[in-house]
Amino acid sequence: MSKREKRHPLQHDADAMPSIALTHGQTVWLMGEMGLRQGVSASTFNYYIKSLRKLGIPFEKGKGQSDGHRHVTYDFEELMELTLALLLRVYGWLPDDVAAGLRNFRDDLRPIYRLAYQDSLKRIYPPAFLSVPKGERNAIEGLFLDLNIRYAAGHMIDFGPPRTISPVEAMSAYARSQSPARAYLPLNVTAVAEMIVGNSRAVPSIRRGRGARQETPA
């Protein structure tokens, strides 16, 4: 068995993903419900998500950029990429190098997003356990994503290749996180997938077009 097969025991199910198709307005609402607005106004957040399209996030080239695709919809993979971009903001903005990394490794990342969804249904890796005072043990579960992002002197020196790691490996990475070049620690992408799928079930119906009343979080 190859190294890749060992890392992805559910590789045969990796193409499965939830059926989600959200409008831009619904996506703005969803991202707000997930706590990604970070205190900015709804209109500012809406503009920022639109501006990410100019950076190619989260759509393939051309989608959402022509008259024929003016009313785009976001599927599960695109919502995962958008969420990841919003989580990787620095001082409220996504660094150009990080945006380029997300685009360049899109083909590697999307199978990982699908694996994260599969992990939410059936755990890929056994949990890690963190012992706390009084003998209590907390289970840490999920598929973790390591983007291998590193900075030096304020500049990104490395992005990728992305890889999935187990809860045990993630805990080890957090324990060794003192390096100043280690800018981003592994992310629990299973938790992200669960939040997207769970919150998408409660997305309101939001009208499109000018003059439409947008239902956005307070």
TARA-V473638 format. One line per field, one symbol per residue. phi: phi as a letter, one per 20 degrees, with the letter a starting at -180 (. if undefined). psi: psi as a letter, one per 20 degrees, with the letter a starting at -180 (. if undefined). burial: # if it has 24 or more other ideal C-beta (glycine too) atoms within 12 Angstrom, else .. A space follows every 50 residues. Layout:
phi=???
psi=???
burial=???
//
This chain:
phi=.ffffffcfdgfdfefbfecbdfgfffgfffffeneflneffffffffff ffffendddfgofmdcgfcfeecdegfffffffffffefclnceggffgf ffffdgfeffffffffffffebgfdffdcdecgmmfcdedcpedddelec cblncfdbbnffbecegffffffffdefffeefcegdfffffffffffff fdfffcfdnfnfeeecff
psi=prgghhhmikhijiipqqopnqrgghgggghghjkjhlirqghggghghh hhhhjkpkqqphpjjrhikgnrqpaghhhgggggghhjqpkjqoqhhggh ghghkghhhhhhghhgghhhhopgqqqqpoprqjjqppporrpqpoilpq qpkjqpiporqqqqqrhghghhghhkjipiinhprqpnighgghgggghh ijprppqrrqiqopoqq.
burial=......##.#...#..##.#.#############.##.......##.##. .##.#####....#.......##################....##.###. ###.##.#############...##..#...........########### .....#..##.######.###.##........###############.## ..#..#.......#.##.
//
